[in-house]
Amino acid sequence: MPVSTPIRTVLGVAPCPVGFGFVVLETRGKLVTWGIARLYSNNDEEFLQRLDALISRYEVEILGVEDIAGTMRSSQTKRRIGLTVDYAARLRLPVLASHRVDIRRRLELPARAAKLAIAQQIAEVLPELASYLPSARRAWSRETNSMKLFEAAGLALGVLATELGDHFN
């Protein structure tokens, strides 16, 4: 009789200027929910309340965040990733921090693949997200918030790949 892997719920979180992108996956690869949680203030308390609501509602067992070591991120993004890690520690939730290089490797993309190429590959793995793919960004234009949805998905997939010891596709 085959041994089945227990179903675990993973939350990928990617802070952005208007709030944070999030994706909830189950270990069998089922996409449970996703979105951009918009915050109406710059208040970190609101950020933690929204995060807690997702963790509670979907009974999250593992969090995925970006490993920001050696990256250029805004002070707000760094602070919110730190808040996420600290909050998870208080809840005794394991956190896996993935670097972009790890996400690219697991998607079997070149080390210098553009964010759009990563998002397109994630949309192939999670086709429900395909309608949220942004168009190619011009050098002078700002990144769309929907890109944070794909970053969160990559982080959640990174947790699954680590848990299951596999590539995404």
N, C-alpha and C positions, 0 to 999 in steps of 0.2 A: 504494500500500500504506500503510495507516494506521500512524502511529508510536505504539508502545505506551509507556506510562509504566512505568519499572521499579518493581517491587514493593519497597516499603520498609516496615520494621517500626517502629511508633511505640509508646512506652510513656508513658501518662499516670499521674502519681503525685500523690496527695493525702494528706498526712500527717493522722493523727487521733490521739486520746489512746491508743488501743490498738495503733497501728502505722501502716499506711497503706493507702489504697485504691489499686488499680491496674487498668489496662485496657491490653491489648495489641491494637493494630489493625494491619492491613496497609493500604497505600495504596489498594487497590481496595475498601476499606470492610469487609473481612472481620474480624469479631471473633474473635480468636485465643484469648484467655483473660482472665479478670477475677477479682477477689476482694478480700478484706481480708486483708492480711498482718499477722497478729497477732504482736506482739513480746512476749517474756516478761520483758523488763527495760527500763529507761529508757535503756539503753546505746546510744549512737549507733553504736557498732561493729556491733551486731546489726542495726540499721537498714541500714547500708551493706552488710553481708553479704547480707541479703535482697534489697536492690536489685540488687546485683551478680549474684546468682543469676538473677533475672528477665532482666537485660540479657544475660547469657551464654546462658541456656537458649533465649531467643526471638530471639537475634541482633538485638537492638534497634539501630536506626540513628539514631533521633531521640527525645529526651525532651520531654515536655510537662509544665510545672509552672505553678502559679499565680503571676501577677505580684502580689506582695503590697504593692507601693508604694501607700500611702494606705489600706491596709486595717487592720482591727484583728484581729490574729491572735495566738495565744499565742506566747511566746518559744520554746517547743519546736517549734511549726509553722514559725516563721521560721527557726530554726536548721536544721531538717531540710530545708527547701527550699534553704537555702544549701548544706548538705552535698551535696544532690543535684546542684546546679549545679556545685559544685567537683569532685565525683567525675566527673561527665560531662566536665568540662574535662580532667581527667587521662586519661580514656579517649579524648579527642578526639571526643566525641559532641556533635553540635549540640543545643542546648536552646532551646525556644521557650516563653517565659513569656507566658501569656494572662491578661488581666484578665477578671473576671466580666462586665463590660460588653460585651467583645468576644464572649464566648460567647453572651450574650443576643441580641446583634445578629445573629450568624450563625444562631441558631435562629429568627430573626425574631420575637422576643418583646419586649414593652415593656421599657424600660431598668430599671424597678423591679419586674420579675417576681420572684415568690417562688421560693425554691430548689426547692420541690416542683413548681412549674410547669416549671421548667428540667428537673428530673429526668423529669417526665412526657413532655416533648418529646424528651429523649434516648432514653427507652424506646420512642418511636415510631420513631426512627431506628435504634436497636439493640434490636429486640424481645426478644432473648435476656435482656436485663436487666430486663424488665417485672416479673418475679416478685420482684425485689428492691426495688421501689418501696415506700418507707415510707408509712405513713398520715400524714394531716395532723397536724402537731405543734401542741400547745397551747403558749401563750405561756410557761408555767411549766415545761414539760418539756424535757428535754435532747434535742439532735439525735441521731438514731440513726447508728451508724457506717456503715450502708448508704448514707447520703447521700454519703459520701466516694467510694463506688463511682461514683456519677453525676458527682461533681466530676472524678474521674480520667478518666471517659469524655468529659466535656466538654473537658478539656484535650487528650486524644488527638485528638478530633475537630477541635479548634482547630488542631492541627498539620497534620492532613490538609487542612483548608480552606485554610490558608496555602500548603501545598505544591501543592495542586491549584487554588487560586484559586476557591473555590466556597463556597456555603452548605452546611449539613448536610443539609437536606431536599430 
